[in-house]
Amino acid sequence: MQMPFLPGSDAALFLDFDGTLVGIAETPEAVKVPDGLVPLLAQLHDALDGAVAIVSGRPVDVLDRFLAPLRLPTAGEHGAHRRDAEGQLMERAPTDLSEVIAAANALANRHTGLLVERKQAAVALHYRLAPELEQLCLDTMAETVGDRPEFELLHGKCVVEIKPAGTNKGTAITAYLKEPPFIDRKPFFFGDDTTDESGFAVAQAFGGLGIKVGPGSTRATARVDGPAAVYEWLKQAADALAAPGTAPR
Ligand SMILES: O=P(O)(O)OC[C@H]1O[C@H](O[C@H]2O[C@H](CO)[C@@H](O)[C@H](O)[C@H]2O)[C@H](O)[C@@H](O)[C@@H]1O
């Protein structure tokens, strides 16, 4: 497995949030943004002429709150919503989630430790505080999706999500790579979870690098240990891009 080399001024950075920029916490609201991360992302955004984006399962407004005052280009809810480099937000037409929410809430009301996270386009059922309920959560959400083509089931880290079919992190990164300032740049995508695999495939298909954060099988061709190693790589990248003699693109 290759260690990720540092980017040149022709790079575009795509960064997952949970498990990549911030460590995993017991609940979604309990994550801690490392000191120095926001100014570091702002520095990289400037150094790469704006070609830095967050690509996450979280809603865009939640990511903005954690990274305030920075408002980066951001794809949220696994690509269902995407804010481009000009600040324009593109959202998929809403899908009726009422049955999904009802099923997730009914299960959470019957079992201590389950948490329902209601997003705009998706619903996540978290079982981190009750890991013995994994299979029950999977079965319940799979049954709710049934064979309805408008939904897709995702199984992430201690979470089962139902999201709209047809968008994922790969489609979001592809869309960015067709627009300025990302176009014709070498994409680097860091992610830690199974839901990041579509993003690794696209980054590598466009001549860039997929970088898996932490353990687990992956199609990514590079790996780092965890969020602390991602932070260190970002710091080294910012220093290298600021070094005298780094050719601007
Ligand atoms: O695509 P990501 O940025 O990695 O987001 C994936 C999901 O992350 C959040 O859940 C995960 O992180 C929580 C906080 O560490 C953790 O408690 C949970 O077990 C993880 O699954 C977020 O809540 C979801 O909406 C995201 O889809």
The ligand as an SDF file (V2000), in Angstrom:
LIG
                    3D

 27 28  0  0  0  0  0  0  0  0999 V2000
  -19.2510   10.8250    5.2500 O   0  0  0  0  0  0  0  0  0  0  0  0
  -18.8360   11.1540    6.6420 P   0  0  0  0  0  0  0  0  0  0  0  0
  -18.4230   12.5790    6.8200 O   0  0  0  0  0  0  0  0  0  0  0  0
  -17.8300   10.1800    7.1760 O   0  0  0  0  0  0  0  0  0  0  0  0
  -20.1800   10.9640    7.5080 O   0  0  0  0  0  0  0  0  0  0  0  0
  -20.6800    9.6410    7.7220 C   0  0  0  0  0  0  0  0  0  0  0  0
  -21.6910    9.6850    8.8530 C   0  0  0  0  0  0  0  0  0  0  0  0
  -21.0040   10.3060    9.9340 O   0  0  0  0  0  0  0  0  0  0  0  0
  -21.7440   10.5300   11.1430 C   0  0  0  0  0  0  0  0  0  0  0  0
  -21.8880    9.2840   11.7970 O   0  0  0  0  0  0  0  0  0  0  0  0
  -20.6460    8.6910   12.1400 C   0  0  0  0  0  0  0  0  0  0  0  0
  -19.9290    9.5740   13.0190 O   0  0  0  0  0  0  0  0  0  0  0  0
  -20.5420    9.7440   14.3300 C   0  0  0  0  0  0  0  0  0  0  0  0
  -19.6630   10.7240   15.0990 C   0  0  0  0  0  0  0  0  0  0  0  0
  -18.3590   10.2450   15.1970 O   0  0  0  0  0  0  0  0  0  0  0  0
  -20.6400    8.3860   15.0230 C   0  0  0  0  0  0  0  0  0  0  0  0
  -21.2670    8.5570   16.3070 O   0  0  0  0  0  0  0  0  0  0  0  0
  -21.4480    7.4080   14.1470 C   0  0  0  0  0  0  0  0  0  0  0  0
  -21.4300    6.1140   14.7350 O   0  0  0  0  0  0  0  0  0  0  0  0
  -20.8280    7.3280   12.7450 C   0  0  0  0  0  0  0  0  0  0  0  0
  -21.6330    6.5260   11.8930 O   0  0  0  0  0  0  0  0  0  0  0  0
  -23.0390   11.2250   10.8450 C   0  0  0  0  0  0  0  0  0  0  0  0
  -23.8290   11.2480   12.0100 O   0  0  0  0  0  0  0  0  0  0  0  0
  -23.8120   10.6290    9.6800 C   0  0  0  0  0  0  0  0  0  0  0  0
  -24.8850   11.4900    9.3240 O   0  0  0  0  0  0  0  0  0  0  0  0
  -22.8860   10.5370    8.4810 C   0  0  0  0  0  0  0  0  0  0  0  0
  -23.5650    9.9610    7.3680 O   0  0  0  0  0  0  0  0  0  0  0  0
  1  2  2  0
  2  3  1  0
  2  4  1  0
  2  5  1  0
  5  6  1  0
  6  7  1  0
  7  8  1  0
  7 26  1  0
  8  9  1  0
  9 10  1  0
  9 22  1  0
 10 11  1  0
 11 12  1  0
 11 20  1  0
 12 13  1  0
 13 14  1  0
 13 16  1  0
 14 15  1  0
 16 17  1  0
 16 18  1  0
 18 19  1  0
 18 20  1  0
 20 21  1  0
 22 23  1  0
 22 24  1  0
 24 25  1  0
 24 26  1  0
 26 27  1  0
M  END
$$$$
